[in-house]
């Protein structure tokens, strides 16, 4: 079954970035440099946070602008990235409507959510959830 990450209630987010650290650990590294989910303050603790992560949209604009077909649309929504085909043009990043594609400075390639749900297990407040689509 195809799954995607869903932001259940962003008002529950305290900005701990546990989801980001968990995502980065997919690469066996500490830190936040290679995360595919991003938590951003919208102006202090009183105003809350925004959680940016691929929402597995149908007909994703990032796929349409990829000149090498490195981004492949998943059945049911979302994308997969074929790193071998990617020429690192960055078109996908600039055309993602919610800013949910990031840049990997190590590989010099985009970072796209793989919908593994690893981050969900580390969110102590239930802000995100892996759901079937």
C-alpha atoms as a printed R data frame, in Angstrom:
    type eleno elety resid chain resno      x      y       z
1   ATOM     1    CA   UNK     A     1  0.000  0.000   0.000
2   ATOM     2    CA   UNK     A     2  1.281  3.468  -0.908
3   ATOM     3    CA   UNK     A     3  1.875  5.772   2.036
4   ATOM     4    CA   UNK     A     4  2.661  9.405   2.647
5   ATOM     5    CA   UNK     A     5  3.500 11.633   5.559
6   ATOM     6    CA   UNK     A     6  0.669 13.752   6.855
7   ATOM     7    CA   UNK     A     7  0.904 16.670   9.231
8   ATOM     8    CA   UNK     A     8 -1.880 15.878  11.685
9   ATOM     9    CA   UNK     A     9 -1.822 18.970  13.890
10  ATOM    10    CA   UNK     A    10  0.943 21.528  13.426
11  ATOM    11    CA   UNK     A    11 -0.240 23.368  16.552
12  ATOM    12    CA   UNK     A    12  1.158 20.464  18.587
13  ATOM    13    CA   UNK     A    13  4.672 21.049  17.205
14  ATOM    14    CA   UNK     A    14  7.130 22.555  19.698
15  ATOM    15    CA   UNK     A    15  9.983 22.791  17.194
16  ATOM    16    CA   UNK     A    16 12.120 20.101  18.833
17  ATOM    17    CA   UNK     A    17 13.315 18.937  15.382
18  ATOM    18    CA   UNK     A    18 13.315 15.285  16.496
19  ATOM    19    CA   UNK     A    19 11.729 14.378  13.162
20  ATOM    20    CA   UNK     A    20 14.548 16.122  11.323
21  ATOM    21    CA   UNK     A    21 17.273 14.379  13.323
22  ATOM    22    CA   UNK     A    22 15.546 11.032  12.782
23  ATOM    23    CA   UNK     A    23 15.309 11.591   9.029
24  ATOM    24    CA   UNK     A    24 18.977 12.497   8.799
25  ATOM    25    CA   UNK     A    25 19.878  9.229  10.537
26  ATOM    26    CA   UNK     A    26 18.675  7.383   7.416
27  ATOM    27    CA   UNK     A    27 22.161  8.147   6.139
28  ATOM    28    CA   UNK     A    28 23.805  6.903   9.336
29  ATOM    29    CA   UNK     A    29 24.863 10.406  10.284
30  ATOM    30    CA   UNK     A    30 24.156 12.777  13.131
31  ATOM    31    CA   UNK     A    31 22.992 16.328  12.477
32  ATOM    32    CA   UNK     A    32 20.451 17.905  10.173
33  ATOM    33    CA   UNK     A    33 22.301 18.387   6.895
34  ATOM    34    CA   UNK     A    34 20.504 15.653   4.957
35  ATOM    35    CA   UNK     A    35 16.965 15.702   6.267
36  ATOM    36    CA   UNK     A    36 13.895 15.499   4.026
37  ATOM    37    CA   UNK     A    37 11.608 17.129   6.589
38  ATOM    38    CA   UNK     A    38 12.008 20.652   7.877
39  ATOM    39    CA   UNK     A    39 10.505 22.398  10.915
40  ATOM    40    CA   UNK     A    40 10.547 26.168  10.716
41  ATOM    41    CA   UNK     A    41  9.480 28.799  13.219
42  ATOM    42    CA   UNK     A    42  6.979 31.323  11.914
43  ATOM    43    CA   UNK     A    43  8.026 34.024  14.339
44  ATOM    44    CA   UNK     A    44  8.702 32.820  17.820
45  ATOM    45    CA   UNK     A    45  7.232 30.188  20.064
46  ATOM    46    CA   UNK     A    46  3.918 32.040  20.362
47  ATOM    47    CA   UNK     A    47  3.289 31.872  16.616
48  ATOM    48    CA   UNK     A    48  4.209 28.238  16.209
49  ATOM    49    CA   UNK     A    49  5.946 26.251  13.511
50  ATOM    50    CA   UNK     A    50  5.571 25.059   9.947
51  ATOM    51    CA   UNK     A    51  6.414 21.468   9.045
52  ATOM    52    CA   UNK     A    52  7.666 21.124   5.481
53  ATOM    53    CA   UNK     A    53  7.604 17.617   4.085
54  ATOM    54    CA   UNK     A    54  6.529 16.100   0.792
55  ATOM    55    CA   UNK     A    55  2.770 15.635   0.848
56  ATOM    56    CA   UNK     A    56  2.844 13.137  -2.005
57  ATOM    57    CA   UNK     A    57  0.773 15.330  -4.262
58  ATOM    58    CA   UNK     A    58 -0.806 13.972  -7.394
59  ATOM    59    CA   UNK     A    59  0.657 15.318 -10.624
60  ATOM    60    CA   UNK     A    60  3.663 16.740  -8.749
61  ATOM    61    CA   UNK     A    61  5.154 19.852 -10.380
62  ATOM    62    CA   UNK     A    62  8.672 18.666  -9.528
63  ATOM    63    CA   UNK     A    63  8.269 15.732 -11.913
64  ATOM    64    CA   UNK     A    64  7.118 17.961 -14.765
65  ATOM    65    CA   UNK     A    65 10.218 20.189 -14.584
66  ATOM    66    CA   UNK     A    66 12.838 17.442 -14.267
67  ATOM    67    CA   UNK     A    67 14.747 17.439 -17.583
68  ATOM    68    CA   UNK     A    68 16.180 13.934 -17.146
69  ATOM    69    CA   UNK     A    69 13.173 12.103 -15.677
70  ATOM    70    CA   UNK     A    70 15.129 11.507 -12.495
71  ATOM    71    CA   UNK     A    71 11.990 12.188 -10.494
72  ATOM    72    CA   UNK     A    72  9.477  9.461 -11.061
73  ATOM    73    CA   UNK     A    73  5.866  9.831 -10.026
74  ATOM    74    CA   UNK     A    74  4.741  7.168  -7.579
75  ATOM    75    CA   UNK     A    75  1.461  5.402  -8.112
76  ATOM    76    CA   UNK     A    76 -1.009  7.070  -5.761
77  ATOM    77    CA   UNK     A    77  1.035 10.262  -5.309
78  ATOM    78    CA   UNK     A    78  4.504 11.483  -4.490
79  ATOM    79    CA   UNK     A    79  7.825 10.850  -6.177
80  ATOM    80    CA   UNK     A    80 10.937  8.724  -6.158
81  ATOM    81    CA   UNK     A    81 14.341 10.111  -7.090
82  ATOM    82    CA   UNK     A    82 16.720  8.188  -9.313
83  ATOM    83    CA   UNK     A    83 20.051  9.672  -8.230
84  ATOM    84    CA   UNK     A    84 21.836  8.229 -11.282
85  ATOM    85    CA   UNK     A    85 19.709 10.288 -13.668
86  ATOM    86    CA   UNK     A    86 19.749 13.506 -11.621
87  ATOM    87    CA   UNK     A    87 21.957 16.257 -13.062
88  ATOM    88    CA   UNK     A    88 21.485 18.494 -10.001
89  ATOM    89    CA   UNK     A    89 19.799 21.310 -11.902
90  ATOM    90    CA   UNK     A    90 17.602 22.208  -8.905
91  ATOM    91    CA   UNK     A    91 14.436 22.665 -10.967
92  ATOM    92    CA   UNK     A    92 12.550 20.350  -8.619
93  ATOM    93    CA   UNK     A    93 13.473 22.461  -5.602
94  ATOM    94    CA   UNK     A    94 12.399 25.740  -7.155
95  ATOM    95    CA   UNK     A    95  9.131 24.269  -8.446
96  ATOM    96    CA   UNK     A    96  7.940 22.396  -5.367
97  ATOM    97    CA   UNK     A    97  4.892 24.418  -4.343
98  ATOM    98    CA   UNK     A    98  5.383 23.794  -0.614
99  ATOM    99    CA   UNK     A    99  9.186 23.922  -0.479
100 ATOM   100    CA   UNK     A   100  9.496 20.289   0.554
101 ATOM   101    CA   UNK     A   101 12.509 19.327  -1.583
102 ATOM   102    CA   UNK     A   102 15.854 20.153   0.000
103 ATOM   103    CA   UNK     A   103 19.495 20.158  -1.094
104 ATOM   104    CA   UNK     A   104 22.086 17.596  -0.073
105 ATOM   105    CA   UNK     A   105 25.417 19.435   0.135
106 ATOM   106    CA   UNK     A   106 27.325 16.154   0.387
107 ATOM   107    CA   UNK     A   107 25.887 14.481  -2.699
108 ATOM   108    CA   UNK     A   108 25.055 17.751  -4.506
109 ATOM   109    CA   UNK     A   109 21.605 16.361  -5.258
110 ATOM   110    CA   UNK     A   110 18.075 17.063  -4.056
111 ATOM   111    CA   UNK     A   111 16.698 15.335  -0.994
112 ATOM   112    CA   UNK     A   112 13.204 13.970  -1.352
113 ATOM   113    CA   UNK     A   113 11.132 12.229   1.301
114 ATOM   114    CA   UNK     A   114 11.088  8.462   0.830
115 ATOM   115    CA   UNK     A   115  7.907  8.066   2.884
116 ATOM   116    CA   UNK     A   116  9.636  5.579   5.159
117 ATOM   117    CA   UNK     A   117  7.959  7.009   8.258
118 ATOM   118    CA   UNK     A   118 11.117  6.827  10.363
119 ATOM   119    CA   UNK     A   119 10.548 10.426  11.509
120 ATOM   120    CA   UNK     A   120  7.061  9.614  12.780
121 ATOM   121    CA   UNK     A   121  8.459  7.313  15.445
122 ATOM   122    CA   UNK     A   122 10.515 10.160  16.900
123 ATOM   123    CA   UNK     A   123  7.851 12.869  17.048
124 ATOM   124    CA   UNK     A   124  6.919 12.961  20.746
125 ATOM   125    CA   UNK     A   125  3.792 15.058  20.126
126 ATOM   126    CA   UNK     A   126  2.044 13.208  17.299
127 ATOM   127    CA   UNK     A   127  2.406 16.049  14.825
128 ATOM   128    CA   UNK     A   128  3.085 13.784  11.845
129 ATOM   129    CA   UNK     A   129  1.727 10.442  10.797
130 ATOM   130    CA   UNK     A   130  2.356  7.936   8.012
131 ATOM   131    CA   UNK     A   131 -0.935  7.255   6.284
132 ATOM   132    CA   UNK     A   132 -2.110  5.190   3.368
133 ATOM   133    CA   UNK     A   133 -3.215  7.036   0.261
